[in-house]
């Protein structure tokens, strides 16, 4: 259904970055609206890294990554 459009290096960056964003949003800022918003963005980044598909990249016309 979806073609992968993230490479392995970008996948790692998204997963690690998403986890850091979630921690900073929830622990650093607490349950404030800003903290929850940053945590939600972190979840989105984490999930897109895990499934190797980014809808925003697909809308921008990014070509799928070749599978090895």
PyMOL commands that place a pseudoatom at each C-alpha (Angstrom):
pseudoatom trace, name=CA, resn=UNK, resi=1, chain=A, elem=C, hetatm=0, pos=[0.000, 0.000, 0.000]
pseudoatom trace, name=CA, resn=UNK, resi=2, chain=A, elem=C, hetatm=0, pos=[2.743, 2.457, 0.958]
pseudoatom trace, name=CA, resn=UNK, resi=3, chain=A, elem=C, hetatm=0, pos=[6.184, 2.569, -0.587]
pseudoatom trace, name=CA, resn=UNK, resi=4, chain=A, elem=C, hetatm=0, pos=[9.047, 3.188, 1.794]
pseudoatom trace, name=CA, resn=UNK, resi=5, chain=A, elem=C, hetatm=0, pos=[10.498, 6.643, 1.378]
pseudoatom trace, name=CA, resn=UNK, resi=6, chain=A, elem=C, hetatm=0, pos=[12.991, 6.815, 4.259]
pseudoatom trace, name=CA, resn=UNK, resi=7, chain=A, elem=C, hetatm=0, pos=[16.542, 5.515, 4.233]
pseudoatom trace, name=CA, resn=UNK, resi=8, chain=A, elem=C, hetatm=0, pos=[18.177, 3.644, 7.081]
pseudoatom trace, name=CA, resn=UNK, resi=9, chain=A, elem=C, hetatm=0, pos=[20.134, 6.646, 8.404]
pseudoatom trace, name=CA, resn=UNK, resi=10, chain=A, elem=C, hetatm=0, pos=[17.066, 8.881, 8.356]
pseudoatom trace, name=CA, resn=UNK, resi=11, chain=A, elem=C, hetatm=0, pos=[15.071, 6.121, 10.022]
pseudoatom trace, name=CA, resn=UNK, resi=12, chain=A, elem=C, hetatm=0, pos=[17.506, 5.968, 12.947]
pseudoatom trace, name=CA, resn=UNK, resi=13, chain=A, elem=C, hetatm=0, pos=[17.507, 9.765, 13.300]
pseudoatom trace, name=CA, resn=UNK, resi=14, chain=A, elem=C, hetatm=0, pos=[13.712, 9.872, 13.330]
pseudoatom trace, name=CA, resn=UNK, resi=15, chain=A, elem=C, hetatm=0, pos=[13.375, 7.099, 15.925]
pseudoatom trace, name=CA, resn=UNK, resi=16, chain=A, elem=C, hetatm=0, pos=[16.019, 8.556, 18.263]
pseudoatom trace, name=CA, resn=UNK, resi=17, chain=A, elem=C, hetatm=0, pos=[14.855, 12.133, 17.716]
pseudoatom trace, name=CA, resn=UNK, resi=18, chain=A, elem=C, hetatm=0, pos=[11.231, 11.192, 18.286]
pseudoatom trace, name=CA, resn=UNK, resi=19, chain=A, elem=C, hetatm=0, pos=[12.105, 9.500, 21.559]
pseudoatom trace, name=CA, resn=UNK, resi=20, chain=A, elem=C, hetatm=0, pos=[14.085, 12.531, 22.719]
pseudoatom trace, name=CA, resn=UNK, resi=21, chain=A, elem=C, hetatm=0, pos=[11.222, 14.858, 21.760]
pseudoatom trace, name=CA, resn=UNK, resi=22, chain=A, elem=C, hetatm=0, pos=[8.762, 12.735, 23.734]
pseudoatom trace, name=CA, resn=UNK, resi=23, chain=A, elem=C, hetatm=0, pos=[11.009, 12.765, 26.802]
pseudoatom trace, name=CA, resn=UNK, resi=24, chain=A, elem=C, hetatm=0, pos=[11.657, 16.501, 26.605]
pseudoatom trace, name=CA, resn=UNK, resi=25, chain=A, elem=C, hetatm=0, pos=[8.000, 17.262, 26.034]
pseudoatom trace, name=CA, resn=UNK, resi=26, chain=A, elem=C, hetatm=0, pos=[6.646, 15.127, 28.854]
pseudoatom trace, name=CA, resn=UNK, resi=27, chain=A, elem=C, hetatm=0, pos=[9.420, 15.236, 31.438]
pseudoatom trace, name=CA, resn=UNK, resi=28, chain=A, elem=C, hetatm=0, pos=[10.918, 18.642, 30.765]
pseudoatom trace, name=CA, resn=UNK, resi=29, chain=A, elem=C, hetatm=0, pos=[7.730, 20.596, 30.188]
pseudoatom trace, name=CA, resn=UNK, resi=30, chain=A, elem=C, hetatm=0, pos=[5.243, 18.379, 32.012]
pseudoatom trace, name=CA, resn=UNK, resi=31, chain=A, elem=C, hetatm=0, pos=[1.580, 18.155, 31.065]
pseudoatom trace, name=CA, resn=UNK, resi=32, chain=A, elem=C, hetatm=0, pos=[1.455, 21.678, 29.659]
pseudoatom trace, name=CA, resn=UNK, resi=33, chain=A, elem=C, hetatm=0, pos=[-0.064, 22.237, 26.223]
pseudoatom trace, name=CA, resn=UNK, resi=34, chain=A, elem=C, hetatm=0, pos=[3.395, 22.937, 24.796]
pseudoatom trace, name=CA, resn=UNK, resi=35, chain=A, elem=C, hetatm=0, pos=[4.841, 19.789, 26.358]
pseudoatom trace, name=CA, resn=UNK, resi=36, chain=A, elem=C, hetatm=0, pos=[2.012, 17.640, 25.035]
pseudoatom trace, name=CA, resn=UNK, resi=37, chain=A, elem=C, hetatm=0, pos=[2.382, 19.177, 21.578]
pseudoatom trace, name=CA, resn=UNK, resi=38, chain=A, elem=C, hetatm=0, pos=[6.104, 18.450, 21.466]
pseudoatom trace, name=CA, resn=UNK, resi=39, chain=A, elem=C, hetatm=0, pos=[5.463, 14.904, 22.698]
pseudoatom trace, name=CA, resn=UNK, resi=40, chain=A, elem=C, hetatm=0, pos=[2.838, 14.396, 19.964]
pseudoatom trace, name=CA, resn=UNK, resi=41, chain=A, elem=C, hetatm=0, pos=[5.306, 15.542, 17.320]
pseudoatom trace, name=CA, resn=UNK, resi=42, chain=A, elem=C, hetatm=0, pos=[7.826, 13.125, 18.785]
pseudoatom trace, name=CA, resn=UNK, resi=43, chain=A, elem=C, hetatm=0, pos=[5.346, 10.266, 18.486]
pseudoatom trace, name=CA, resn=UNK, resi=44, chain=A, elem=C, hetatm=0, pos=[4.753, 11.155, 14.833]
pseudoatom trace, name=CA, resn=UNK, resi=45, chain=A, elem=C, hetatm=0, pos=[8.464, 11.185, 14.113]
pseudoatom trace, name=CA, resn=UNK, resi=46, chain=A, elem=C, hetatm=0, pos=[9.007, 7.929, 15.987]
pseudoatom trace, name=CA, resn=UNK, resi=47, chain=A, elem=C, hetatm=0, pos=[6.196, 6.127, 14.170]
pseudoatom trace, name=CA, resn=UNK, resi=48, chain=A, elem=C, hetatm=0, pos=[7.267, 7.364, 10.725]
pseudoatom trace, name=CA, resn=UNK, resi=49, chain=A, elem=C, hetatm=0, pos=[10.792, 6.137, 11.444]
pseudoatom trace, name=CA, resn=UNK, resi=50, chain=A, elem=C, hetatm=0, pos=[9.567, 2.746, 12.572]
pseudoatom trace, name=CA, resn=UNK, resi=51, chain=A, elem=C, hetatm=0, pos=[7.381, 2.129, 9.532]
pseudoatom trace, name=CA, resn=UNK, resi=52, chain=A, elem=C, hetatm=0, pos=[9.870, 3.829, 7.136]
pseudoatom trace, name=CA, resn=UNK, resi=53, chain=A, elem=C, hetatm=0, pos=[7.170, 5.955, 5.542]
pseudoatom trace, name=CA, resn=UNK, resi=54, chain=A, elem=C, hetatm=0, pos=[6.573, 9.692, 5.855]
pseudoatom trace, name=CA, resn=UNK, resi=55, chain=A, elem=C, hetatm=0, pos=[3.314, 11.083, 4.414]
pseudoatom trace, name=CA, resn=UNK, resi=56, chain=A, elem=C, hetatm=0, pos=[4.756, 14.618, 4.210]
pseudoatom trace, name=CA, resn=UNK, resi=57, chain=A, elem=C, hetatm=0, pos=[7.702, 13.363, 2.148]
pseudoatom trace, name=CA, resn=UNK, resi=58, chain=A, elem=C, hetatm=0, pos=[5.290, 11.506, -0.125]
pseudoatom trace, name=CA, resn=UNK, resi=59, chain=A, elem=C, hetatm=0, pos=[3.241, 14.682, -0.670]
pseudoatom trace, name=CA, resn=UNK, resi=60, chain=A, elem=C, hetatm=0, pos=[6.428, 16.560, -1.507]
pseudoatom trace, name=CA, resn=UNK, resi=61, chain=A, elem=C, hetatm=0, pos=[7.174, 14.007, -4.219]
pseudoatom trace, name=CA, resn=UNK, resi=62, chain=A, elem=C, hetatm=0, pos=[10.082, 12.246, -2.575]
pseudoatom trace, name=CA, resn=UNK, resi=63, chain=A, elem=C, hetatm=0, pos=[11.126, 9.104, -4.429]
pseudoatom trace, name=CA, resn=UNK, resi=64, chain=A, elem=C, hetatm=0, pos=[10.943, 5.770, -2.598]
pseudoatom trace, name=CA, resn=UNK, resi=65, chain=A, elem=C, hetatm=0, pos=[14.156, 4.283, -1.245]
pseudoatom trace, name=CA, resn=UNK, resi=66, chain=A, elem=C, hetatm=0, pos=[15.542, 1.250, -3.029]
pseudoatom trace, name=CA, resn=UNK, resi=67, chain=A, elem=C, hetatm=0, pos=[15.214, -1.899, -0.915]
pseudoatom trace, name=CA, resn=UNK, resi=68, chain=A, elem=C, hetatm=0, pos=[18.302, -4.058, -0.471]
for i in range(1, 68): cmd.bond("trace and resi %d" % i, "trace and resi %d" % (i + 1))
show_as sticks, trace
zoom trace
